[in-house]
């Protein structure tokens, strides 16, 4: 009995190690925008879910593998700075619970099979998957993250690929204003979101010498730059009008509320509370927006059957 319990414990430990290495939390959070892009594509081109079940399955498998590969490569490369920061110092790549060579090969195999899975939907989806992986590893992780305050902007390109991949897995044309709007919103959203994290973890980023905007330029510059991005979000909301006035109004209202929270929150709160409120609302914003896109698209598909 003791040996069986020990084996179960080791199995759970291995599962946890692998989960932390490929960042399953990030995988799950990125599958939602991928599915939003996918369902929006189905609705836009009046395609039944049942017609595209294989593509939907391969889109999920491919996205999981590619996003997981990006997380593994990021963990492997960032071991030095992860060991300094409180929130990352217990990652298996830092503690030595997993061998660096194992992580490298895990990332390679996940990349290959992930891109192959996406290629079984459309070639464009595979290209976008590769582009997202490439941008995350090289321009972001290996270069800009440690060198420039615009690291978040550079990293946001790969972070916004999931909606494009989902759309392209169904229809290989990403020039429609609705998906361009969803892509740009996903890009812009990341700056206020990650700026708020950087304010709250200011000392950790400073100790690790990661030049996040609040660390290098201060809170006021971060506040002003955040508001510029939020104004862009408001403008981008109108791209949904070509597909749905309802979606446009939801995106517009969410963006206006966020700008109001930023302006009035900054005036009435200290920087820590302002950052926390901005972080929480960033999660609400994306949850409501993507849920609305998914529900609206699925309802449209059902009623068109």
C-alpha positions in Angstrom: 0.0 0.0 0.0 2.8 2.3 0.9 4.5 1.8 -2.5 1.3 2.4 -4.4 0.8 5.7 -2.5 4.4 6.7 -3.3 3.9 6.0 -7.0 0.7 8.0 -7.1 2.5 10.9 -5.3 5.4 10.7 -7.8 2.9 10.7 -10.7 1.1 13.8 -9.3 4.5 15.4 -8.8 5.5 14.7 -12.4 2.2 16.0 -13.6 2.6 19.2 -11.7 6.2 19.7 -12.9 5.1 19.3 -16.5 2.1 21.6 -16.0 4.3 24.4 -14.5 6.9 23.9 -17.3 4.5 24.4 -20.1 2.4 26.9 -18.2 -1.0 25.3 -18.3 -2.7 28.4 -16.9 -1.5 30.4 -19.8 -2.6 27.6 -22.2 -6.1 27.7 -20.8 -6.5 31.4 -20.9 -5.3 31.6 -24.5 -7.7 28.9 -25.6 -10.6 31.2 -24.9 -9.6 33.9 -27.5 -8.7 31.1 -29.9 -12.2 29.7 -29.6 -13.7 33.2 -29.9 -11.9 33.7 -33.2 -12.9 30.2 -34.4 -16.6 30.7 -33.6 -16.6 34.2 -35.0 -15.3 32.7 -38.3 -18.0 30.0 -38.3 -20.7 32.6 -37.8 -19.3 35.1 -40.3 -19.1 32.6 -43.1 -22.3 30.7 -42.1 -20.5 27.4 -41.5 -22.0 24.7 -39.3 -19.9 23.4 -36.4 -20.5 19.8 -37.6 -18.9 20.6 -41.0 -15.7 21.6 -39.3 -15.4 19.2 -36.3 -12.0 17.9 -37.4 -10.6 21.4 -37.9 -12.0 22.5 -34.5 -10.3 19.5 -32.9 -6.9 20.1 -34.6 -7.1 23.8 -33.8 -7.4 23.0 -30.1 -4.7 20.4 -30.1 -2.3 22.6 -32.2 -3.0 25.6 -30.1 -2.4 23.7 -26.8 0.9 22.3 -28.1 2.3 25.5 -29.6 1.3 27.7 -26.6 2.8 25.0 -24.3 6.0 24.9 -26.3 6.3 28.7 -26.0 5.9 28.4 -22.2 8.6 25.7 -22.0 11.1 27.7 -24.1 10.4 30.8 -22.0 10.9 28.9 -18.8 14.2 27.4 -20.1 15.7 30.7 -21.2 14.5 32.8 -18.2 15.9 30.6 -15.4 18.3 33.3 -14.2 15.7 36.1 -13.8 13.0 33.6 -12.6 15.2 32.6 -9.7 15.2 36.2 -8.5 11.5 37.0 -8.7 9.2 35.8 -5.9 6.4 34.6 -8.2 8.6 32.5 -10.4 11.4 31.2 -8.2 9.6 27.9 -7.6 9.3 27.0 -11.2 10.7 23.5 -11.9 13.2 24.9 -14.4 14.6 27.1 -11.5 14.5 24.5 -8.7 16.1 21.8 -10.9 13.0 19.4 -10.7 13.2 19.1 -14.5 16.4 18.8 -16.6 17.0 21.7 -19.1 17.6 19.2 -21.9 14.2 17.6 -21.2 12.6 21.0 -21.4 14.4 21.8 -24.7 13.2 18.5 -26.3 9.7 18.9 -24.9 9.5 22.4 -26.5 10.8 21.1 -29.8 8.4 18.1 -30.0 5.4 20.2 -28.9 6.3 22.9 -31.5 6.6 20.3 -34.4 3.4 18.4 -33.6 1.5 21.6 -32.7 2.3 23.2 -36.1 1.5 19.9 -37.9 -1.9 19.9 -36.1 -2.6 23.4 -37.1 -1.6 22.6 -40.7 -4.3 20.0 -40.8 -6.8 22.9 -40.5 -5.3 25.4 -43.0 -1.8 26.3 -44.0 -2.4 29.9 -42.7 -3.3 28.6 -39.2 0.0 26.8 -39.2 1.9 29.8 -40.4 0.3 32.0 -37.7 1.1 29.4 -35.0 4.7 29.4 -36.1 4.8 33.2 -36.2 3.4 33.4 -32.7 5.9 30.9 -31.4 8.8 32.7 -33.2 7.8 36.1 -31.9 7.5 34.9 -28.3 10.8 33.1 -28.2 13.1 35.4 -30.2 12.0 39.1 -30.4 10.3 38.9 -27.0 12.0 36.3 -24.6 15.5 36.4 -25.9 15.8 40.1 -26.9 13.3 42.7 -25.9 12.3 41.4 -22.5 15.7 42.3 -21.0 16.5 45.3 -23.2 13.7 47.8 -23.7 10.6 49.2 -22.0 8.7 48.3 -25.1 9.1 44.6 -24.4 5.4 44.3 -23.6 4.4 45.8 -27.0 6.7 43.4 -28.8 5.5 40.4 -26.8 1.9 41.4 -27.4 2.1 40.3 -31.1 2.5 36.7 -30.1 0.0 37.0 -27.3 -2.6 38.1 -29.8 -2.2 35.2 -32.2 -4.8 32.8 -30.8 -7.9 34.6 -32.2 -6.2 34.8 -35.6 -5.3 31.1 -35.4 -8.9 30.2 -34.5 -10.4 32.2 -37.3 -7.8 30.9 -39.9 -8.4 27.3 -38.8 -11.9 27.7 -40.2 -11.4 30.1 -43.1 -8.0 31.2 -44.5 -8.7 34.9 -44.8 -7.9 37.2 -41.9 -8.7 40.5 -43.6 -12.3 40.8 -42.3 -12.7 43.9 -40.1 -14.2 41.8 -37.2 -11.2 39.5 -36.8 -8.8 42.4 -37.3 -10.7 44.2 -34.5 -10.4 41.1 -32.2 -6.7 40.8 -33.0 -5.9 44.5 -32.4 -8.0 44.5 -29.2 -6.0 41.5 -27.9 -2.8 43.3 -28.7 -3.7 46.5 -27.0 -5.3 44.8 -24.0 -2.0 43.4 -23.0 -0.3 46.7 -22.2 -2.7 47.9 -19.4 -2.9 44.4 -18.1 0.9 43.8 -17.9 1.7 47.3 -16.8 -0.6 46.8 -13.8 1.3 43.6 -12.9 4.6 45.4 -13.2 3.5 48.2 -10.8 2.4 45.6 -8.2 5.6 43.6 -8.7 7.9 46.6 -9.1 10.6 45.5 -6.7 10.8 42.0 -8.2 11.2 43.3 -11.8 13.7 45.9 -10.6 15.8 43.2 -8.8 15.7 41.0 -11.9 16.7 44.0 -14.1 13.7 43.5 -16.4 13.0 47.0 -17.8 9.2 47.2 -17.5 7.7 50.6 -18.2 6.7 51.4 -14.6 10.1 50.4 -13.3 12.1 52.5 -15.8 9.8 55.4 -16.5 7.6 55.6 -13.4 3.9 55.5 -12.6 2.8 58.8 -14.2 4.3 57.8 -17.6 2.7 54.4 -17.3 -0.7 56.1 -16.5 -0.5 58.3 -19.5 0.6 55.5 -21.9 -2.2 53.3 -20.5 -4.8 55.9 -21.3 -3.5 56.2 -24.9 -3.9 52.5 -25.4 -7.4 52.6 -23.8 -8.4 55.3 -26.3 -7.1 53.1 -29.1 -9.3 50.3 -27.7 -12.3 52.6 -27.9 -11.6 53.4 -31.5 -10.9 49.8 -32.5 -14.3 48.8 -31.1 -16.0 50.3 -34.2 -14.4 47.6 -36.4 -17.1 45.2 -35.1 -19.8 47.3 -36.7 -19.3 45.6 -40.0 -20.5 42.3 -38.4 -22.6 43.3 -35.5 -23.7 46.5 -33.8 -24.3 44.6 -30.6 -20.7 43.3 -30.5 -19.5 46.8 -31.3 -21.5 48.3 -28.4 -20.3 45.7 -25.9 -16.6 46.3 -26.9 -17.2 50.1 -26.8 -18.9 50.1 -23.4 -16.2 47.9 -21.9 -13.4 50.1 -23.2 -15.1 53.3 -22.0 -15.6 51.9 -18.5 -11.9 50.9 -18.5 -10.8 54.4 -19.4 -13.1 55.9 -16.8 -11.7 53.5 -14.2 -8.1 54.5 -15.2 -8.7 58.2 -15.0 -10.8 58.4 -11.8 -9.0 55.5 -10.1 -5.6 57.2 -10.6 -7.0 60.4 -9.1 -8.5 58.7 -6.0 -6.3 55.8 -5.3 -2.6 55.2 -4.5 -0.6 53.5 -7.3 -0.9 50.0 -5.8 -4.7 50.1 -5.5 -5.0 51.7 -8.9 -2.9 49.0 -10.5 -4.9 46.3 -8.7 -8.2 47.7 -9.9 -6.8 47.9 -13.5 -5.6 44.3 -13.3 -8.9 43.0 -12.1 -10.9 44.9 -14.7 -8.5 43.7 -17.5 -9.6 40.2 -16.6 -13.3 41.2 -16.5 -12.9 43.0 -19.8 -11.5 40.0 -21.7 -13.8 37.5 -20.1 -16.9 39.5 -20.9 -15.8 40.4 -24.4 -14.7 36.9 -25.5 -17.7 35.3 -23.8 -20.0 37.7 -25.7 -18.2 37.0 -29.0 -18.5 33.2 -28.4 -22.1 33.2 -27.3 -23.2 35.6 -30.1 -21.4 33.5 -32.7 -22.8 30.2 -31.5 -26.3 31.6 -31.2 -26.0 32.9 -34.7 -24.8 29.6 -36.0 -27.7 27.7 -34.3 -30.4 30.0 -35.6 -28.9 29.8 -39.2 -29.2 26.0 -39.2 
